[in-house]
Amino acid sequence: MHAVVLLMSLLLVGAPAAPPVLSARSLPTAPAASFRWPLDGVPRVVRRFDPPPAPWLPGHRGVDLAAPAGAPVRAAGTGVVHFAGTVAGRGVVSVAHPNGLRTTYEPVEPTVRTGDRVAVGDQIGLLTAGHPGCPEAACLHWGLRRGDAYLDPLALLGLGRVRLLPLSSAGRRSARRSYSSRRL
């Protein structure tokens, strides 16, 4: 289906198109109840997911959540720690989930090690200050991927944005959700 959308946009516009937007149907089933916020309570979103039009271009491949430095960072879902360490001078934890999704958390001081099993809500680190572009003293950058595709992590909570696709060449609407609030 994504190939059809991409082909149609190339035919209609005649220029390179943005990568296809992933829909809930393209993701494994993951009930919203199996995921939670990676911070205690309901954190304030200070920067939303804003994917780039092409994989090599700049964009915001996750969401930034305001919290005080030292706040416990928790696994958004059950899984296995895929990575816990430093990348480009910042602490990062990445958790692989059984449904093929991977969540990432930065900047954190990891309290887990690669290979550790974690349950939803388990502490995986402590938030550190210094996330670039954060308007607060500290922000958690929370990311979500499936393979090489970056997704909106708020969709795990049923809070992802809804985007409509353009009209098809037959004149019928081909609208659908890109980030489902019901299923991943």
C-alpha positions as CSV (number, residue, x, y, z in Angstrom):
1,M,0.0,0.0,0.0
2,H,2.8,2.4,0.8
3,A,4.4,1.7,-2.5
4,V,1.1,2.7,-4.2
5,V,0.9,5.9,-2.3
6,L,4.5,6.7,-3.1
7,L,4.0,5.9,-6.8
8,M,0.8,8.0,-7.0
9,S,2.6,11.0,-5.4
10,L,5.4,10.7,-7.9
11,L,3.0,10.5,-10.8
12,L,0.8,13.4,-9.6
13,V,3.7,15.7,-8.5
14,G,6.4,14.6,-10.9
15,A,9.1,15.3,-8.2
16,P,10.7,13.2,-5.5
17,A,8.1,12.5,-2.8
18,A,8.5,12.3,0.9
19,P,8.8,8.8,2.3
20,P,5.4,7.1,2.8
21,V,3.8,7.7,6.1
22,L,3.4,4.5,8.1
23,S,0.0,3.6,9.2
24,A,-1.2,1.6,12.1
25,R,-1.8,-1.3,9.7
26,S,1.9,-1.5,8.9
27,L,2.8,-2.0,12.6
28,P,2.5,-5.1,14.7
29,T,-0.5,-5.0,17.0
30,A,0.4,-3.4,20.4
31,P,-2.5,-2.4,22.6
32,A,-2.0,1.1,24.1
33,A,-2.4,-0.4,27.6
34,S,0.9,-2.3,27.2
35,F,2.8,0.9,27.1
36,R,3.1,3.9,29.4
37,W,4.9,7.3,29.7
38,P,8.6,6.9,30.2
39,L,8.4,9.4,33.1
40,D,6.2,9.4,36.1
41,G,2.9,11.1,35.8
42,V,1.9,12.8,32.5
43,P,4.9,14.8,31.4
44,R,4.6,18.0,29.3
45,V,5.5,17.5,25.6
46,V,7.8,20.4,24.7
47,R,8.7,19.2,21.2
48,R,6.6,16.8,19.1
49,F,7.6,14.2,16.5
50,D,8.5,15.9,13.2
51,P,9.9,13.4,10.8
52,P,12.1,14.7,7.9
53,P,10.8,14.5,4.4
54,A,13.7,12.2,3.5
55,P,15.8,9.9,5.8
56,W,19.0,11.9,5.3
57,L,17.4,15.3,6.1
58,P,17.1,17.0,9.5
59,G,13.9,16.4,11.5
60,H,12.8,15.5,15.0
61,R,12.7,11.7,15.3
62,G,11.0,11.5,18.6
63,V,9.3,13.7,21.3
64,D,10.9,15.8,24.0
65,L,9.3,15.5,27.5
66,A,10.1,18.1,30.2
67,A,11.2,16.8,33.6
68,P,13.7,17.7,36.2
69,A,17.3,16.4,36.0
70,G,17.5,13.2,38.1
71,A,14.0,12.1,37.4
72,P,13.6,8.3,37.0
73,V,13.3,7.2,33.4
74,R,11.1,4.1,33.0
75,A,10.7,1.5,30.3
76,A,7.6,2.4,28.2
77,G,7.0,-1.2,27.6
78,T,8.2,-4.7,28.4
79,G,11.4,-5.8,26.5
80,V,15.1,-6.4,26.5
81,V,17.7,-3.6,26.8
82,H,19.2,-3.5,23.4
83,F,21.8,-0.8,24.3
84,A,22.8,1.1,27.4
85,G,25.8,3.4,27.2
86,T,27.1,6.6,25.7
87,V,26.6,7.9,22.2
88,A,28.2,11.2,21.2
89,G,28.8,12.1,24.8
90,R,25.2,11.4,26.0
91,G,23.8,8.5,27.9
92,V,21.3,6.4,25.8
93,V,19.1,3.4,26.6
94,S,17.4,1.5,23.9
95,V,14.8,-1.2,24.6
96,A,13.7,-3.9,22.1
97,H,10.1,-4.9,22.5
98,P,8.6,-8.3,21.6
99,N,6.3,-6.7,19.0
100,G,9.3,-5.5,16.8
101,L,9.3,-2.0,18.1
102,R,12.3,-0.3,19.7
103,T,12.1,2.7,22.1
104,T,15.1,5.0,22.9
105,Y,15.7,7.3,25.8
106,E,18.2,10.1,26.1
107,P,20.0,11.8,27.8
108,V,20.0,9.4,30.7
109,E,22.4,7.9,33.2
110,P,21.6,4.2,32.6
111,T,20.8,2.0,35.5
112,V,20.4,-1.1,33.3
113,R,22.8,-3.1,31.1
114,T,22.5,-4.4,27.6
115,G,20.7,-7.7,27.8
116,D,18.6,-6.9,30.9
117,R,15.0,-7.8,30.7
118,V,12.7,-5.0,31.8
119,A,8.9,-4.8,32.5
120,V,6.7,-1.8,31.7
121,G,7.5,0.9,34.3
122,D,10.9,-0.5,35.4
123,Q,13.5,2.2,36.0
124,I,16.1,2.1,33.2
125,G,18.0,5.3,34.1
126,L,18.0,8.8,35.5
127,L,17.4,11.9,33.3
128,T,20.4,14.1,32.9
129,A,20.4,17.8,31.7
130,G,21.8,18.9,28.4
131,H,19.5,17.7,25.6
132,P,20.1,20.0,22.7
133,G,17.1,22.2,21.7
134,C,15.3,21.6,25.0
135,P,13.8,24.8,26.3
136,E,13.8,23.4,29.8
137,A,16.6,22.6,32.3
138,A,16.2,18.9,31.3
139,C,14.2,17.0,28.7
140,L,13.9,13.3,27.9
141,H,14.1,12.6,24.2
142,W,11.9,9.6,23.7
143,G,12.1,7.8,20.3
144,L,10.4,4.9,18.6
145,R,11.5,2.8,15.6
146,R,10.5,-0.2,13.7
147,G,13.4,-1.3,11.7
148,D,14.8,1.8,10.0
149,A,11.5,3.7,10.2
150,Y,11.1,6.3,12.9
151,L,7.6,6.5,14.4
152,D,5.8,8.8,16.8
153,P,6.2,7.4,20.3
154,L,3.0,9.1,21.4
155,A,1.2,6.6,19.2
156,L,2.1,4.0,21.8
157,L,-0.2,5.8,24.2
158,G,-3.0,6.5,21.7
159,L,-1.9,10.1,21.4
160,G,-0.2,10.2,18.0
161,R,-1.3,12.7,15.4
162,V,-3.7,11.8,12.6
163,R,-2.7,12.7,9.1
164,L,-4.8,12.4,5.9
165,L,-3.4,11.3,2.6
166,P,-4.2,13.4,-0.6
167,L,-7.0,12.5,-3.0
168,S,-6.2,9.6,-5.2
169,S,-6.1,10.0,-9.0
170,A,-9.6,8.5,-9.3
171,G,-10.9,11.5,-7.2
172,R,-11.8,9.4,-4.2
173,R,-10.5,10.2,-0.8
174,S,-7.8,7.8,0.3
175,A,-7.6,9.1,3.8
176,R,-6.4,7.0,6.7
177,R,-4.5,7.4,10.0
178,S,-0.7,7.6,9.9
179,Y,-0.3,7.3,13.7
180,S,-3.1,5.4,15.1
181,S,-4.5,6.2,18.5
182,R,-5.9,2.7,18.8
183,R,-3.4,0.1,17.5
184,L,0.3,-0.2,16.7
